Amino acid sequence: MSKLNKDVISLILKELYDMRNTLYSCLLVDRTWYEMTVPILWKNPFRFHLKEKAHIIIINVILSYLPEESRVNLRNQGIELINTYQQPLLNYISFWRYLNLAVLEKMIETFVTDTNINQSKIHIIGLEIMNIFNRNTKFYFLCNYSRYNFTSGTELCFSELVYLRCTSTQDSSILAGRLAILNTSIKKLNFDILYFSTHNCGIIKLIEGQKNLNEVKFYNKYLVTLKEYIVRPLEEALIKCADTIQYLKIDWKPVTKLFSHLVNLISLEIHAFCHKNWNHLEKISLPHLKYLKAHYVPSKILASLIENTKGNLIEISIIYDQSDDDEGRLIHAIYQNCPNLNYLKLSLFSENFSEFENLLINCQILNGLEIFCVHDNQINWKILFEILTRSTPISLFKFKFIYSTFNSYLNIDLESLNLFLDNWKDRSSMLLQIFSSGSMLNVEQKQHLLKLEDLLQKYKTKGVIKNYNTNNFGSEDFEWIQCKLHTLYD
């Protein structure tokens, strides 16, 4: 019976995973609940946004694990810890699996300020905390955006890393290189490339040493065209792991035949800032590809890629310029080769409405649609809503209309939108977002937005719309529910 009770408690706690206050209350039920809740909260203490009070408490708990020898060492270096915390009944740190060094750095800074310790001692305290981690836990996730070098990369607490996030600073590259010696089990890698930095040797060594690298994401932090001498070594390292990589994001135009090696790729995200010399990628075949996200990649290249995906694509997100459009070939390629398409985000232009309607007719299991407006006046809203009214598949009930500037709010035809919503009767209630990527509204735009919200609220009251929003907070691709921020000790 006891085992059954624990199983039930475990299921309950899984349901409460994102409910901060309720999880805390579970600690107080009895010892069994306490022992089962603590590992959930301490697996990632940074999962909720922390206030300064929480920073100090967590650092005090960590330092309660300091052996006497370390306390003497700190005292000899002018660091007197007045710690009233006793070691908890459970070893909280043994449950810790997600480490963000930047957050840890901030917590230590808060702690030394609160305890009147000299700021110059932050690095020393950080090293002692890493020693505590080394004795008590094995991390699965490491995010290294810290200004301080707390780690050598050879700590045993990093020997079972599965997920690494880092950047191309010199210290981060050194850490990655040392991790390569210790760890070959990394499956997910996120790497921020700084265009002015050439410190990539460590990350290249790390990539080449992995046996099961499955997901790699490179971020071009400054959105500039990266030089070939920066990206070529990264691509060549990826080629050595081609058999295991299934998810890839890059922010540059490939300079090697990288894609031809990634035969097992399931997801590809590519943000390019160059429109020329893509011909070497035109015949690439990725037969297992299910997820494609591309920004400003030539449409003919994308059309060719989609034509060679063997019908497996289920999510597509494409933004491109009107001048790049190849007479609707891209949209044609989508509806001819993607019978299993569930979600589509697309730059749409009025001259492609005919092909767009064919897409709606042919993609009968489409679930979510995002229309992205790159330029003002690129869409005739009256005609678009007429097309959506007569040709939207029965499965489609999630819509987003995204604008590059707030001026576009003035172009959407509320009368046509009203007619579209009025004709939505007897269908699944709609999830609808209409917003701009801008941040300021003038008086006329505010008035238009109020009219839009009144219209949407009217149809929500009628049950035509299940939920809507007109701001871009928490709106990732193919997400129709706003993200919520959590804060400890509200």
C-alpha positions in Angstrom: 0.0 0.0 0.0 2.9 2.3 0.8 4.3 1.9 -2.7 1.0 2.7 -4.2 0.7 5.8 -2.2 4.2 7.0 -3.4 3.2 6.2 -7.0 0.1 8.4 -6.6 2.1 11.2 -4.9 4.5 11.0 -7.8 1.8 11.5 -10.4 0.3 14.4 -8.4 3.7 16.1 -8.2 4.2 15.8 -11.9 0.9 17.6 -12.4 2.0 20.4 -10.0 5.5 20.8 -11.6 4.8 24.4 -12.7 2.7 25.4 -9.7 5.3 27.0 -7.5 3.3 27.8 -4.4 1.5 24.5 -4.4 4.7 22.6 -4.6 6.0 24.5 -1.6 2.9 23.5 0.4 3.6 19.9 -0.5 6.7 20.0 1.6 4.6 20.5 4.7 2.2 17.5 4.3 4.3 14.8 5.9 7.8 13.3 5.6 6.9 11.2 2.6 5.6 14.2 0.7 8.6 16.2 1.8 11.1 13.6 0.6 9.4 13.3 -2.8 9.0 17.1 -3.3 12.5 18.1 -2.5 14.1 16.4 -5.5 11.7 18.2 -7.8 12.5 21.7 -6.4 16.2 21.1 -6.2 16.7 19.5 -9.6 16.7 23.0 -11.0 16.7 25.7 -8.3 16.9 28.4 -11.0 13.7 27.2 -12.8 11.7 30.0 -11.2 13.0 33.6 -11.2 14.6 34.3 -7.9 14.5 37.4 -5.7 17.5 38.4 -3.7 16.1 36.8 -0.5 16.1 33.4 -2.3 19.6 34.0 -3.6 21.0 34.4 -0.1 19.0 31.4 1.3 20.3 29.1 -1.5 23.9 30.2 -1.1 23.7 29.7 2.7 22.3 26.2 2.2 25.1 25.4 -0.3 27.8 26.7 2.1 26.4 24.6 4.9 28.1 21.7 3.2 31.5 23.2 3.5 33.9 21.0 5.4 35.8 22.6 8.3 39.0 22.5 6.3 37.5 24.8 3.7 36.0 27.1 6.3 39.5 27.5 7.7 40.9 28.1 4.2 38.3 30.9 3.6 39.0 32.4 7.0 42.7 32.6 6.2 41.8 34.5 3.1 39.7 37.0 5.0 36.3 35.5 4.4 34.4 34.9 7.7 31.2 33.0 7.1 28.6 33.6 9.8 26.4 30.7 8.8 23.5 29.7 11.1 22.3 27.1 8.6 22.7 23.5 9.5 23.0 20.8 6.8 19.5 19.7 5.9 18.2 16.2 6.7 18.3 15.5 2.9 21.3 16.2 0.8 19.6 18.9 -1.4 22.6 19.4 -3.6 22.6 15.7 -4.6 19.4 16.4 -6.5 20.8 19.4 -8.4 21.0 18.7 -12.1 20.8 22.0 -13.9 23.5 24.6 -13.3 23.5 28.1 -14.8 26.8 29.7 -13.9 25.6 33.2 -14.7 22.8 32.9 -12.2 25.1 31.3 -9.6 27.4 34.3 -10.1 24.6 36.7 -9.5 23.6 34.8 -6.3 27.1 34.9 -5.0 27.3 38.7 -5.7 24.0 39.1 -3.7 25.3 37.0 -0.9 28.7 38.8 -0.5 26.9 42.2 -0.6 24.4 41.0 2.1 27.2 39.7 4.3 29.6 42.6 3.8 32.3 40.4 2.2 34.6 42.1 -0.2 33.6 41.8 -3.8 37.1 40.7 -4.7 36.4 37.4 -2.9 33.6 36.3 -5.2 35.9 34.1 -7.3 37.2 32.4 -4.1 33.7 31.6 -2.9 32.7 30.4 -6.4 35.6 27.9 -6.4 34.6 26.5 -3.0 31.0 26.1 -4.2 32.3 24.2 -7.2 34.2 21.9 -4.8 30.9 21.3 -2.9 29.2 20.5 -6.2 32.0 18.2 -7.1 31.6 16.1 -4.0 27.8 16.0 -4.0 26.2 15.9 -7.5 26.5 15.2 -11.2 25.0 17.9 -13.4 23.1 17.0 -16.6 22.8 20.7 -17.8 25.4 23.4 -17.8 24.9 27.0 -19.0 28.2 28.9 -19.0 27.7 32.7 -19.5 29.5 33.7 -16.3 32.1 36.5 -16.1 34.0 34.6 -13.5 35.9 31.4 -14.3 34.7 29.2 -11.4 35.4 26.0 -13.2 38.3 24.2 -14.7 36.2 21.9 -16.9 37.7 18.8 -15.3 35.3 18.6 -12.4 33.6 15.2 -11.9 30.3 16.9 -11.4 30.4 17.6 -15.2 31.3 14.0 -16.2 27.7 13.2 -17.1 26.6 16.4 -18.9 23.9 15.9 -21.5 23.2 19.6 -22.3 25.7 22.4 -22.7 25.2 26.1 -23.4 28.2 28.4 -23.9 29.6 31.2 -25.9 32.7 31.9 -28.0 34.6 33.8 -25.3 38.1 32.7 -24.5 37.2 31.4 -21.0 34.2 29.5 -22.3 36.2 28.0 -25.1 38.8 26.8 -22.7 36.1 25.2 -20.5 34.6 23.5 -23.6 38.0 22.1 -24.6 38.6 20.7 -21.1 35.1 19.2 -21.0 36.0 17.4 -24.3 38.6 15.4 -22.3 36.1 14.5 -19.6 32.8 14.1 -21.4 31.7 12.3 -24.6 28.0 12.0 -23.6 26.7 15.5 -24.5 23.5 15.2 -26.6 22.5 18.9 -26.8 24.7 21.9 -27.5 23.8 25.6 -27.7 26.7 27.9 -28.8 26.6 31.7 -29.1 29.0 33.0 -31.7 30.4 36.5 -31.2 31.5 37.8 -34.5 34.6 39.5 -33.1 35.8 36.3 -31.4 37.9 33.5 -32.8 38.0 31.5 -29.7 36.2 28.4 -31.1 39.0 25.8 -30.8 37.5 24.4 -27.6 34.0 24.0 -28.9 35.3 22.4 -32.1 37.3 19.9 -30.0 34.2 19.2 -27.9 32.0 18.6 -30.9 34.4 16.2 -32.5 34.7 14.2 -29.3 31.0 13.5 -28.8 29.6 10.0 -29.5 25.8 10.8 -29.3 25.5 14.5 -30.2 21.9 14.8 -31.3 21.0 18.5 -31.2 23.2 21.5 -32.1 22.1 25.2 -32.1 24.5 28.0 -33.2 23.4 31.6 -32.5 24.8 34.5 -34.3 24.4 37.0 -31.5 25.1 40.2 -33.6 23.1 39.2 -36.7 25.9 39.9 -39.0 27.4 37.8 -41.8 29.9 35.5 -40.3 33.3 35.1 -42.0 34.1 31.8 -43.6 37.1 31.2 -41.3 34.8 31.2 -38.4 32.0 28.9 -39.7 34.0 26.4 -41.8 35.8 24.7 -38.9 32.4 24.5 -37.1 30.8 22.8 -40.1 33.7 20.4 -40.5 33.3 19.4 -36.8 29.6 18.8 -37.3 30.3 16.6 -40.3 32.3 14.3 -38.1 29.1 13.8 -36.0 26.8 13.6 -38.9 25.4 10.2 -38.1 23.9 11.2 -34.8 22.8 14.8 -35.4 19.1 15.1 -35.9 18.4 18.7 -34.9 20.4 21.6 -36.2 20.1 25.4 -36.1 22.7 27.7 -37.8 22.7 31.4 -38.4 24.7 31.5 -41.6 24.8 30.3 -45.1 26.7 26.9 -45.2 30.1 27.1 -46.8 30.7 23.3 -47.0 28.5 20.4 -48.1 27.3 20.1 -44.5 23.7 19.3 -45.3 24.6 16.5 -47.7 26.2 14.6 -44.8 23.3 15.1 -42.3 21.2 12.3 -43.8 19.4 11.7 -40.4 18.3 15.3 -39.9 14.8 15.7 -38.5 14.8 19.4 -37.7 16.6 22.2 -39.6 16.6 25.9 -38.6 18.6 28.3 -40.7 18.8 32.1 -40.4 20.8 33.6 -43.3 21.9 37.1 -44.0 23.1 36.5 -47.5 21.0 36.0 -50.6 23.8 35.0 -53.1 25.7 31.8 -54.0 23.3 29.2 -52.7 23.4 27.0 -55.8 25.5 24.3 -54.1 22.6 23.6 -51.8 19.9 23.4 -54.4 20.0 19.6 -54.8 20.2 18.7 -51.1 18.0 15.9 -50.0 16.9 15.5 -46.3 14.4 12.6 -46.5 13.7 12.4 -42.8 13.1 16.2 -42.2 10.0 17.0 -40.2 10.6 20.5 -39.0 11.9 23.4 -41.2 12.5 26.9 -40.1 14.2 29.4 -42.5 14.6 33.1 -42.5 15.7 34.9 -45.7 17.0 31.8 -47.4 16.3 32.0 -51.2 12.8 30.6 -51.9 14.1 28.4 -54.8 16.5 26.7 -52.5 13.7 26.0 -49.9 11.4 24.8 -52.7 14.0 22.4 -53.9 14.7 21.2 -50.3 11.0 20.7 -49.6 10.6 18.7 -52.8 13.2 16.3 -51.6 11.8 15.6 -48.1 9.7 12.6 -49.0 6.5 14.1 -47.5 7.6 14.0 -43.8 7.4 17.7 -43.0 4.9 18.5 -40.3 6.1 22.1 -39.4 7.3 24.8 -41.7 8.3 28.4 -40.7 9.5 30.5 -43.6 10.1 34.3 -43.8 11.4 35.7 -47.1 11.4 38.9 -49.2 8.8 39.6 -51.8 11.5 40.2 -54.4 12.8 36.7 -53.7 9.6 34.9 -54.6 9.8 32.6 -57.5 6.3 32.9 -58.9 4.7 30.9 -56.1 7.0 27.9 -56.5 7.7 27.7 -52.8 4.0 27.5 -51.8 3.4 25.1 -54.7 6.2 22.9 -53.3 4.7 22.9 -49.9 1.2 21.7 -50.9 2.5 19.2 -53.4 5.0 17.6 -51.0 3.7 18.1 -47.5 0.5 16.1 -47.0 1.2 15.7 -43.3 1.7 19.4 -42.6 0.3 20.5 -39.2 1.7 24.0 -38.7 2.7 26.7 -41.2 4.3 30.1 -40.8 4.8 32.0 -44.0 5.5 35.4 -45.5 2.5 35.9 -47.8 2.0 38.3 -50.7 -1.3 39.1 -52.5 0.1 37.9 -55.9 0.4 34.4 -54.4 -3.1 34.1 -53.1 -4.1 31.6 -55.8 -1.4 29.2 -54.7 -2.1 29.9 -51.1 -5.7 28.8 -51.5 -4.5 25.6 -53.2 -2.3 25.0 -50.1 -5.4 25.3 -47.8 -7.3 22.9 -50.1 -4.5 20.3 -50.2 -3.1 20.4 -46.7 -6.2 19.0 -45.0 -4.7 18.3 -41.6 -3.3 21.8 -41.1 -3.8 22.8 -37.5 -2.1 26.2 -37.1 -1.4 29.0 -39.5 0.8 32.1 -39.1 0.9 34.8 -41.7 3.9 37.1 -41.4 3.8 40.5 -43.0 7.3 41.7 -44.0 6.1 45.0 -45.6 3.1 47.3 -45.3 0.4 46.9 -47.9 1.7 43.5 -49.0 -1.6 41.8 -48.3 -5.1 42.5 -49.5 -6.9 41.6 -46.3 -10.4 41.5 -47.8 -9.4 38.9 -50.3 -7.3 36.9 -47.8 -10.3 36.6 -45.4 -12.5 35.5 -48.2 -10.0 32.8 -49.1 -9.8 31.7 -45.5 -13.6 31.7 -45.2 -14.2 29.4 -48.1 -11.1 27.2 -48.1 -9.8 26.7 -44.5 -9.6 23.0 -43.8 -11.8 21.7 -40.9 -8.7 20.9 -38.8 -7.4 24.5 -38.8 -8.4 26.6 -35.8 -5.2 28.4 -34.7 -4.3 31.6 -36.4 -1.6 34.3 -36.1 -1.2 37.4 -38.1 2.1 39.1 -37.4 3.3 42.5 -38.6 6.7 44.0 -39.0 5.5 47.5 -37.9 2.6 48.9 -36.0 1.6 50.8 -39.1 0.2 47.5 -40.4 -2.5 47.6 -37.8 -4.1 50.3 -40.0 -4.1 48.0 -43.0 -6.1 45.1 -41.6 -9.7 45.4 -42.7 -11.9 45.0 -39.7 -15.0 44.6 -41.7 -13.5 41.6 -43.6 -12.2 40.2 -40.3 -15.7 40.5 -38.8 -17.2 38.6 -41.8 -14.6 35.9 -41.5 -15.4 35.4 -37.8 -19.1 35.5 -38.4 -18.7 32.7 -40.9 -16.8 30.6 -38.3 -20.0 29.3 -36.7 -20.3 25.6 -36.1 -16.5 25.1 -36.2 -14.0 24.5 -33.4 -13.5 27.7 -31.3 -10.5 29.7 -32.7 -7.2 30.6 -31.0 -6.2 33.9 -32.5 -3.3 36.3 -32.2 -2.9 39.6 -34.1 0.1 41.6 -33.2 3.2 43.5 -34.4 6.8 43.1 -33.7 7.1 46.9 -32.9 6.7 48.5 -29.5 5.1 51.9 -29.9 1.6 53.0 -31.0 0.5 56.5 -32.1 -3.0 57.8 -31.3 -4.6 56.6 -34.5 -3.1 53.1 -34.1 -4.3 52.9 -30.5 -7.8 53.7 -31.6 -7.6 51.0 -34.3 -6.2 48.5 -31.8 -9.1 49.2 -29.4 -11.6 48.6 -32.2 -9.8 45.3 -33.0 -10.0 44.2 -29.4 -13.7 45.0 -29.2 -14.3 42.9 -32.2 -12.3 40.0 -30.9 -14.0 40.2 -27.5 -17.4 40.2 -29.2 -16.7 36.9 -30.9 -15.1 35.4 -27.8 -18.3 36.1 -25.9 -20.2 34.3 -28.7 -17.8 31.3 -28.4 -16.4 31.7 -31.9 -13.0 32.6 -30.4 -11.7 30.5 -27.5 -8.8 32.9 -26.7 -7.0 35.8 -28.3 -4.3 38.3 -27.7 -3.0 41.4 -29.5 0.5 41.6 -28.1 3.7 39.6 -28.8 4.5 38.5 -25.3 5.4 34.9 -25.1 4.5 34.1 -28.7 7.0 31.6 -30.1 6.3 30.0 -33.4 3.4 27.6 -33.1 2.6 28.5 -29.5 -0.8 30.0 -28.9 -0.6 30.2 -25.1 1.3 33.0 -23.4 4.4 32.2 -21.4 4.2 33.0 -17.7 7.1 34.2 -15.6 7.6 32.8 -12.1 9.2 34.6 -9.2 10.2 33.2 -5.8 9.1 35.0 -2.6 6.5 37.3 -4.2 
